[in-house]
Amino acid sequence: MKPLLINVSEFCRLLGLGKTKTYELISEQRIDTIKVGRRTLITMESVEAFIAQSKVEPE
């Protein structure tokens, strides 16, 4: 069973992005997050949607 939520570090590792870029995507509301206390968690549904919308078709 895959996790429903991942933290920012896991998101960075999965997609090969830096924390600065990840927080930029969060502030632009391109990735859905949930705050639990001081932790910022990203929904796996949002990760999958981000990947799908970022695909580039070959020319």
PyMOL commands that set and color helices and strands:
alter all, ss='L'
color gray80, all
select helices_A, chain A and resi 8-15+19-27+44-54
alter helices_A, ss='H'
color red, helices_A
select strands_A, chain A and resi 5-7+33-36+39-43
alter strands_A, ss='S'
color yellow, strands_A
deselect
rebuild
show_as cartoon
